[in-house]
């Protein structure tokens, strides 16, 4: 999964209309880690008198960065969803400066990923905000099949897939 994300670069991030509209750029991705940049733009300002970027932009940046760190920690693609995103806003971002976020997925269980992240402008040691997040990992059989890299199936595999789908529907 990490190799796919590295090959896709910012395209993977810009698949989200919201991330694209905010101008997010994937700066770095490694095993279980991601760094994303949000360029300063006057349209993102929440207080026109001070020029400070709106808190919702920082929230969105942190959420997207955490999600990419989770994807970079997985062996294969699985759908994920934010369960909890607890943010501590420590100070206002400096007007006119880009904001970066760095996230690390530090624990994966069968169904939940745990992530820490920071958002900063000039100095990583003086963060704008910190985050503690959890993400749901879809562990259903149908999600694993959809995430499979093999599109061609033998008749036996097709029968097994149909049987698994029927079992999933019956248990729902």
C-alpha atoms as a printed R data frame, in Angstrom:
    type eleno elety resid chain resno       x       y       z
1   ATOM     1    CA   UNK     A     1   0.000   0.000   0.000
2   ATOM     2    CA   UNK     A     2   2.836   2.396   0.855
3   ATOM     3    CA   UNK     A     3   4.385   1.979  -2.591
4   ATOM     4    CA   UNK     A     4   1.055   2.791  -4.245
5   ATOM     5    CA   UNK     A     5   0.695   5.955  -2.145
6   ATOM     6    CA   UNK     A     6   4.274   6.976  -2.910
7   ATOM     7    CA   UNK     A     7   3.704   6.426  -6.649
8   ATOM     8    CA   UNK     A     8   0.443   8.362  -6.620
9   ATOM     9    CA   UNK     A     9   1.923  11.303  -4.732
10  ATOM    10    CA   UNK     A    10  -0.445  14.221  -4.272
11  ATOM    11    CA   UNK     A    11  -2.954  12.711  -6.701
12  ATOM    12    CA   UNK     A    12  -4.198  10.410  -3.915
13  ATOM    13    CA   UNK     A    13  -4.770  13.404  -1.661
14  ATOM    14    CA   UNK     A    14  -6.404  15.504  -4.363
15  ATOM    15    CA   UNK     A    15  -8.942  12.757  -5.044
16  ATOM    16    CA   UNK     A    16 -10.821  14.455  -2.197
17  ATOM    17    CA   UNK     A    17 -12.682  17.518  -3.537
18  ATOM    18    CA   UNK     A    18 -12.246  19.242  -0.181
19  ATOM    19    CA   UNK     A    19  -8.477  18.664  -0.086
20  ATOM    20    CA   UNK     A    20  -8.212  19.804  -3.687
21  ATOM    21    CA   UNK     A    21 -10.196  22.995  -2.995
22  ATOM    22    CA   UNK     A    22  -7.949  23.790  -0.030
23  ATOM    23    CA   UNK     A    23  -4.804  23.190  -2.108
24  ATOM    24    CA   UNK     A    24  -3.376  20.379   0.033
25  ATOM    25    CA   UNK     A    25  -0.113  18.848  -1.169
26  ATOM    26    CA   UNK     A    26   1.364  15.566  -0.001
27  ATOM    27    CA   UNK     A    27   4.916  16.462   1.026
28  ATOM    28    CA   UNK     A    28   6.123  13.091   2.340
29  ATOM    29    CA   UNK     A    29   4.832   9.603   2.987
30  ATOM    30    CA   UNK     A    30   6.589   6.721   4.722
31  ATOM    31    CA   UNK     A    31   5.574   3.593   6.621
32  ATOM    32    CA   UNK     A    32   2.767   4.773   8.910
33  ATOM    33    CA   UNK     A    33   3.579   8.477   8.451
34  ATOM    34    CA   UNK     A    34   2.446  11.356   6.261
35  ATOM    35    CA   UNK     A    35   3.169  15.063   5.916
36  ATOM    36    CA   UNK     A    36   0.725  17.374   4.102
37  ATOM    37    CA   UNK     A    37   0.965  21.105   3.348
38  ATOM    38    CA   UNK     A    38  -1.864  23.623   3.152
39  ATOM    39    CA   UNK     A    39  -0.786  26.798   1.354
40  ATOM    40    CA   UNK     A    40  -1.809  30.103   2.867
41  ATOM    41    CA   UNK     A    41  -4.542  31.775   0.840
42  ATOM    42    CA   UNK     A    42  -6.756  34.762   1.767
43  ATOM    43    CA   UNK     A    43  -9.868  32.656   1.040
44  ATOM    44    CA   UNK     A    44  -8.934  30.400   3.982
45  ATOM    45    CA   UNK     A    45  -8.825  33.223   6.524
46  ATOM    46    CA   UNK     A    46 -11.323  32.982   9.372
47  ATOM    47    CA   UNK     A    47 -10.666  36.433  10.859
48  ATOM    48    CA   UNK     A    48 -10.097  39.125   8.225
49  ATOM    49    CA   UNK     A    49  -8.769  41.610  10.786
50  ATOM    50    CA   UNK     A    50  -5.900  39.338  11.847
51  ATOM    51    CA   UNK     A    51  -5.473  37.223   8.690
52  ATOM    52    CA   UNK     A    52  -5.516  33.995  10.736
53  ATOM    53    CA   UNK     A    53  -6.551  30.834   8.888
54  ATOM    54    CA   UNK     A    54  -9.910  29.380   9.996
55  ATOM    55    CA   UNK     A    55  -9.775  26.559  12.530
56  ATOM    56    CA   UNK     A    56 -11.817  24.319  10.226
57  ATOM    57    CA   UNK     A    57  -9.001  24.396   7.678
58  ATOM    58    CA   UNK     A    58  -6.565  23.156  10.330
59  ATOM    59    CA   UNK     A    59  -9.045  20.448  11.367
60  ATOM    60    CA   UNK     A    60  -9.437  19.287   7.770
61  ATOM    61    CA   UNK     A    61  -5.667  19.307   7.227
62  ATOM    62    CA   UNK     A    62  -5.086  17.187  10.327
63  ATOM    63    CA   UNK     A    63  -7.871  14.729   9.465
64  ATOM    64    CA   UNK     A    64  -6.580  14.200   5.915
65  ATOM    65    CA   UNK     A    65  -2.991  13.824   7.100
66  ATOM    66    CA   UNK     A    66  -3.985  11.285   9.763
67  ATOM    67    CA   UNK     A    67  -5.956   9.309   7.171
68  ATOM    68    CA   UNK     A    68  -2.942   9.161   4.872
69  ATOM    69    CA   UNK     A    69  -0.743   7.964   7.740
70  ATOM    70    CA   UNK     A    70  -3.235   5.147   8.394
71  ATOM    71    CA   UNK     A    71  -3.293   4.157   4.713
72  ATOM    72    CA   UNK     A    72   0.521   4.189   4.717
73  ATOM    73    CA   UNK     A    73   0.512   1.781   7.674
74  ATOM    74    CA   UNK     A    74  -1.732  -0.805   5.981
75  ATOM    75    CA   UNK     A    75  -0.449  -3.710   3.900
76  ATOM    76    CA   UNK     A    76  -3.395  -3.503   1.482
77  ATOM    77    CA   UNK     A    77  -6.078  -0.944   0.811
78  ATOM    78    CA   UNK     A    78  -9.037  -1.032   3.168
79  ATOM    79    CA   UNK     A    79 -11.727   1.603   3.564
80  ATOM    80    CA   UNK     A    80 -11.167   3.789   6.621
81  ATOM    81    CA   UNK     A    81 -13.291   6.332   8.461
82  ATOM    82    CA   UNK     A    82 -12.508   8.826  11.201
83  ATOM    83    CA   UNK     A    83 -13.979   7.651  14.503
84  ATOM    84    CA   UNK     A    84 -12.565  10.327  16.782
85  ATOM    85    CA   UNK     A    85 -10.430  13.400  16.168
86  ATOM    86    CA   UNK     A    86  -9.467  15.212  19.360
87  ATOM    87    CA   UNK     A    87  -7.690  18.477  18.625
88  ATOM    88    CA   UNK     A    88  -5.893  20.816  21.002
89  ATOM    89    CA   UNK     A    89  -5.469  24.245  19.422
90  ATOM    90    CA   UNK     A    90  -2.328  25.703  20.984
91  ATOM    91    CA   UNK     A    91  -2.028  29.003  19.130
92  ATOM    92    CA   UNK     A    92  -3.150  30.786  15.973
93  ATOM    93    CA   UNK     A    93  -1.240  30.003  12.798
94  ATOM    94    CA   UNK     A    94   0.917  32.876  11.656
95  ATOM    95    CA   UNK     A    95  -0.893  34.916   8.971
96  ATOM    96    CA   UNK     A    96   0.693  34.525   5.553
97  ATOM    97    CA   UNK     A    97   2.397  31.206   6.384
98  ATOM    98    CA   UNK     A    98   1.643  27.776   4.956
99  ATOM    99    CA   UNK     A    99   0.556  25.191   7.505
100 ATOM   100    CA   UNK     A   100   2.026  21.702   7.537
101 ATOM   101    CA   UNK     A   101   0.733  18.636   9.325
102 ATOM   102    CA   UNK     A   102   2.690  15.522  10.202
103 ATOM   103    CA   UNK     A   103   0.904  12.364  11.383
104 ATOM   104    CA   UNK     A   104   2.093   9.008  12.660
105 ATOM   105    CA   UNK     A   105  -0.060   5.887  12.875
106 ATOM   106    CA   UNK     A   106   1.444   4.266  15.959
107 ATOM   107    CA   UNK     A   107  -0.909   1.320  16.498
108 ATOM   108    CA   UNK     A   108  -3.075  -0.886  14.266
109 ATOM   109    CA   UNK     A   109  -5.544  -3.414  15.588
110 ATOM   110    CA   UNK     A   110  -7.853  -5.592  13.501
111 ATOM   111    CA   UNK     A   111 -10.473  -2.843  13.351
112 ATOM   112    CA   UNK     A   112  -8.986   0.429  14.667
113 ATOM   113    CA   UNK     A   113  -5.954   2.594  13.862
114 ATOM   114    CA   UNK     A   114  -4.481   5.026  16.401
115 ATOM   115    CA   UNK     A   115  -2.798   8.214  15.187
116 ATOM   116    CA   UNK     A   116  -0.975  11.261  16.598
117 ATOM   117    CA   UNK     A   117  -0.372  14.433  14.612
118 ATOM   118    CA   UNK     A   118   0.741  18.042  14.807
119 ATOM   119    CA   UNK     A   119   0.062  21.090  12.673
120 ATOM   120    CA   UNK     A   120   2.706  23.803  12.501
121 ATOM   121    CA   UNK     A   121   3.780  26.777  10.418
122 ATOM   122    CA   UNK     A   122   7.378  27.958  10.876
123 ATOM   123    CA   UNK     A   123   8.612  25.629  13.618
124 ATOM   124    CA   UNK     A   124   7.641  21.990  14.200
125 ATOM   125    CA   UNK     A   125   8.569  22.471  17.875
126 ATOM   126    CA   UNK     A   126   5.969  25.263  18.234
127 ATOM   127    CA   UNK     A   127   2.790  23.576  16.940
128 ATOM   128    CA   UNK     A   128  -0.431  25.309  16.029
129 ATOM   129    CA   UNK     A   129  -2.411  22.223  17.072
130 ATOM   130    CA   UNK     A   130  -1.972  18.632  18.154
131 ATOM   131    CA   UNK     A   131  -4.293  15.712  17.491
132 ATOM   132    CA   UNK     A   132  -5.059  12.287  18.888
133 ATOM   133    CA   UNK     A   133  -7.244  10.296  16.476
134 ATOM   134    CA   UNK     A   134  -8.765   6.895  15.890
135 ATOM   135    CA   UNK     A   135  -9.857   5.495  12.546
136 ATOM   136    CA   UNK     A   136 -12.138   2.561  11.789
137 ATOM   137    CA   UNK     A   137 -10.606  -0.066   9.538
138 ATOM   138    CA   UNK     A   138 -13.162  -1.951   7.465
139 ATOM   139    CA   UNK     A   139 -12.408  -5.584   8.175
140 ATOM   140    CA   UNK     A   140 -15.444  -7.141   6.503
141 ATOM   141    CA   UNK     A   141 -14.896  -9.926   3.996
142 ATOM   142    CA   UNK     A   142 -16.494  -7.866   1.235
143 ATOM   143    CA   UNK     A   143 -14.087  -4.970   1.884
144 ATOM   144    CA   UNK     A   144 -11.111  -7.322   1.734
145 ATOM   145    CA   UNK     A   145 -12.361  -8.697  -1.576
146 ATOM   146    CA   UNK     A   146 -12.903  -5.197  -2.978
147 ATOM   147    CA   UNK     A   147  -9.401  -4.219  -1.868
148 ATOM   148    CA   UNK     A   148  -7.896  -7.200  -3.622
149 ATOM   149    CA   UNK     A   149  -5.344  -6.435  -6.303
150 ATOM   150    CA   UNK     A   150  -6.428  -9.400  -8.401
151 ATOM   151    CA   UNK     A   151  -9.331  -8.642 -10.732
152 ATOM   152    CA   UNK     A   152  -9.371 -11.944 -12.592
153 ATOM   153    CA   UNK     A   153 -10.956 -14.741 -10.615
154 ATOM   154    CA   UNK     A   154 -11.163 -18.435 -11.299
155 ATOM   155    CA   UNK     A   155 -14.643 -20.006 -11.330
156 ATOM   156    CA   UNK     A   156 -13.879 -21.491  -7.905
157 ATOM   157    CA   UNK     A   157 -12.927 -18.058  -6.537
158 ATOM   158    CA   UNK     A   158 -16.060 -16.542  -8.080
159 ATOM   159    CA   UNK     A   159 -18.206 -19.197  -6.365
160 ATOM   160    CA   UNK     A   160 -16.456 -18.575  -3.052
161 ATOM   161    CA   UNK     A   161 -16.964 -14.816  -3.446
162 ATOM   162    CA   UNK     A   162 -20.672 -15.295  -4.163
163 ATOM   163    CA   UNK     A   163 -21.008 -17.592  -1.145
164 ATOM   164    CA   UNK     A   164 -19.192 -15.059   1.075
165 ATOM   165    CA   UNK     A   165 -21.492 -12.251  -0.124
166 ATOM   166    CA   UNK     A   166 -24.548 -14.389   0.635
167 ATOM   167    CA   UNK     A   167 -23.186 -15.117   4.127
168 ATOM   168    CA   UNK     A   168 -22.482 -11.392   4.681
169 ATOM   169    CA   UNK     A   169 -26.040 -10.467   3.633
170 ATOM   170    CA   UNK     A   170 -27.551 -13.200   5.795
171 ATOM   171    CA   UNK     A   171 -25.627 -12.024   8.854
172 ATOM   172    CA   UNK     A   172 -26.524  -8.345   8.307
